[in-house]
Amino acid sequence: MSSRRTQSKTILHVLMAMLLFAGTGAAQINGLCNTGLTPKTASGCPAQLVTPNPPGGGSIRDGNWTLAYPYPSTLQNSHAPCLLKPFEPAWVDTPSNAWMPNSASTASEWITPYDGEGNLPQGWYVYATAFPVPAVLPNGGIPTGLAVVGQLAVDNFVYGIYLESPAFSDRCELVSGQQFPIGSFTAWTDFAFNNRFELTAGEEAILFFVVENAPGSNFNPTGLRVEFFDSSKLF
């Protein structure tokens, strides 16, 4: 699909979401953080990026995204991404020269497995990020749904995005409204999705991004970069 068609689809999703949210107590998704940031606080996601390979040493781990370990992962059924254990913080490292540079945006950075900008085996690399679902919305209603829009870059493809709510249960499904696989490592790809089942209010929800590396070959660099737009809402 061309970038123009992808962008048009995302704009359509946003317009539909705006109509849905009009006159409701919909709320922004506090704590749903882009890749490459320092740890979030009680007030939400930080604006500070992690410094890749900092002079003098220091943490080069993402503060809000984790990666299933060991990797690549084995996926056996439709709930497999949510059943993987353990997860470890993803790395924020200098991206591959072939990738869209980190300087393309000041809102995110690439995250990878260890040495992901080098050559890693073919297979599935499963990234996860959690966010709180509030007990009530601004209008006093109970949140049951979400609409998420944003953009991503990936090497090689995002094969699927899964939602789990509440955490550590069997309520885990591929999100609705977005076709897969998607992605490019040289440019942004827009995405838009919603939930298939009702969210659990007052619980933490988790998004799992399933990345396929090196389809049809043996080794390849692999990484993920995600930015969520402020138009993403809970309702």
C-alpha positions in Angstrom: 0.0 0.0 0.0 1.3 3.4 -0.9 2.1 6.0 1.8 -0.6 8.2 0.5 -3.3 5.5 0.9 -2.0 4.6 4.3 -2.1 8.3 5.4 -5.7 8.6 4.0 -6.8 5.6 6.0 -5.3 7.0 9.1 -6.9 10.4 8.6 -10.3 8.6 8.1 -9.8 6.7 11.4 -9.0 10.0 13.2 -12.1 11.7 11.8 -14.3 8.8 12.8 -12.7 8.9 16.3 -13.3 12.6 16.6 -17.0 12.1 15.8 -17.2 9.3 18.3 -15.5 11.3 21.0 -17.6 14.5 20.4 -19.8 15.2 23.4 -18.3 12.4 25.5 -15.9 12.2 28.4 -13.1 10.7 26.3 -9.6 11.1 27.7 -6.1 11.0 26.4 -4.2 7.8 27.2 -1.9 8.9 30.0 1.2 6.8 30.2 1.1 5.4 26.7 4.7 6.3 25.8 6.8 6.5 22.7 9.9 4.4 22.3 13.3 5.7 23.5 12.1 7.7 26.5 13.2 7.7 30.1 10.8 6.2 32.6 7.3 7.7 32.9 6.2 9.3 36.1 2.8 9.6 37.9 2.0 12.6 35.6 2.6 10.6 32.4 5.3 10.1 29.7 8.5 12.2 29.9 9.9 14.3 27.2 13.5 13.2 27.8 15.1 10.8 25.4 17.6 8.2 26.4 21.1 9.0 25.2 22.4 6.1 23.0 25.9 5.1 24.0 26.3 8.0 26.4 29.8 9.3 26.9 31.3 7.9 30.1 28.8 5.1 30.3 25.2 5.0 31.7 21.9 3.4 31.0 20.9 2.8 27.4 17.7 1.0 28.2 14.2 2.2 27.3 12.2 3.3 30.3 8.8 2.1 29.2 9.2 -0.6 26.6 10.4 -4.2 27.1 11.3 -7.1 24.8 10.6 -10.8 25.3 13.8 -12.7 26.2 15.4 -14.9 25.0 14.9 -13.8 21.4 13.8 -14.5 18.7 10.6 -15.8 20.3 8.5 -18.9 19.5 4.8 -18.1 18.8 2.5 -21.1 18.9 -1.1 -19.7 19.0 -3.1 -16.5 18.8 -2.4 -15.6 22.5 1.3 -16.4 22.3 2.7 -12.8 22.5 0.9 -12.2 25.8 2.1 -15.5 27.2 5.8 -14.9 26.7 8.0 -14.6 29.7 10.3 -13.1 30.8 10.6 -9.6 29.3 13.6 -7.3 29.7 14.0 -3.5 29.0 14.6 -2.9 25.3 17.9 -1.2 24.3 18.2 2.3 22.9 21.2 2.1 20.7 22.7 3.9 17.7 20.5 2.8 14.8 21.7 1.0 11.7 22.9 3.3 8.9 20.2 2.0 6.7 17.4 3.1 9.1 15.6 6.4 9.3 17.8 8.4 11.6 16.9 9.2 15.2 17.1 12.9 14.2 14.0 12.4 12.1 12.0 13.3 15.2 12.6 14.6 18.7 9.7 12.6 20.2 11.1 9.1 19.9 14.1 6.9 19.2 14.8 3.4 17.9 14.7 0.5 20.3 16.3 -2.9 19.7 17.5 -6.2 21.1 21.1 -6.1 22.3 23.2 -5.2 19.3 20.0 -5.0 17.2 21.7 -2.7 14.7 24.0 -5.6 13.9 22.9 -8.8 12.3 20.5 -10.9 14.4 18.7 -14.2 13.5 15.5 -14.5 11.5 12.3 -14.7 13.7 9.9 -12.9 16.0 10.9 -10.1 18.3 8.1 -9.1 20.7 8.1 -5.7 22.3 5.6 -4.6 25.0 4.5 -1.4 26.7 2.0 -1.0 29.5 -0.4 1.9 30.3 -3.0 2.4 33.0 -6.7 2.4 32.3 -8.4 4.8 34.7 -11.3 3.8 36.9 -13.5 6.6 35.5 -13.5 9.1 32.6 -13.7 12.9 33.0 -17.5 12.6 32.6 -17.8 9.9 35.3 -18.3 7.1 32.8 -16.4 3.8 32.8 -13.7 3.4 30.1 -14.3 0.4 28.0 -12.7 1.3 24.6 -9.7 2.9 23.1 -8.7 4.4 19.7 -5.0 4.6 19.1 -3.3 6.4 16.2 0.4 7.0 15.6 3.3 6.2 13.3 6.1 3.6 13.4 9.3 2.5 11.7 10.5 -1.0 11.9 13.0 -3.5 10.5 11.6 -5.6 8.9 7.8 -5.6 9.6 5.2 -5.3 12.4 3.4 -8.5 11.9 0.7 -7.7 14.5 -0.3 -5.6 17.5 -2.0 -7.4 20.4 -3.8 -5.9 23.4 -4.1 -7.5 26.8 -6.4 -6.2 29.5 -6.3 -6.7 32.4 -2.7 -7.7 32.7 -1.7 -11.3 33.1 -5.0 -12.7 32.0 -6.2 -14.7 29.0 -7.9 -11.6 27.5 -5.4 -11.1 24.7 -6.5 -10.3 21.1 -5.1 -8.8 17.9 -6.3 -5.2 17.7 -9.0 -4.2 15.3 -9.1 -1.8 12.4 -5.5 -2.1 11.2 -4.2 -4.4 8.5 -0.9 -6.2 8.9 2.0 -6.6 8.2 3.1 -3.0 8.1 6.2 -0.9 8.3 9.4 0.4 6.7 12.8 1.1 8.2 13.4 4.2 6.0 10.2 6.1 6.6 7.2 6.4 8.9 4.2 4.2 8.5 0.9 5.5 9.9 -1.3 3.1 12.0 -4.7 3.3 13.7 -6.5 0.7 15.7 -9.1 0.0 18.4 -9.9 -2.8 20.8 -11.9 -6.0 20.1 -13.1 -6.5 23.7 -14.0 -4.2 26.5 -11.1 -2.8 28.6 -11.0 -3.4 32.3 -11.3 -0.1 34.1 -8.8 0.5 36.9 -6.3 -2.1 35.5 -3.1 -1.9 33.5 -3.3 -2.8 29.8 -0.4 -3.9 27.7 0.3 -3.5 24.0 2.5 -6.1 22.3 4.2 -5.3 18.9 5.2 -8.4 17.1 8.2 -7.7 14.8 9.3 -10.1 12.1 13.0 -9.9 11.3 14.7 -11.1 8.2 11.8 -12.9 6.4 13.3 -15.1 3.7 16.9 -14.7 4.9 19.1 -15.7 7.9 20.4 -12.5 9.6 19.5 -8.9 9.5 19.4 -5.8 11.7 16.2 -5.4 13.6 14.5 -2.6 15.6 11.3 -0.7 16.3 10.3 2.9 16.6 6.8 4.0 17.7 5.2 7.4 18.3 1.6 7.7 19.6 -0.4 10.8 18.7 -2.3 12.9 21.2 -5.5 12.1 19.3 -5.3 8.6 20.9 -8.2 8.3 23.4 -9.9 6.2 26.0 -13.7 6.3 25.9 
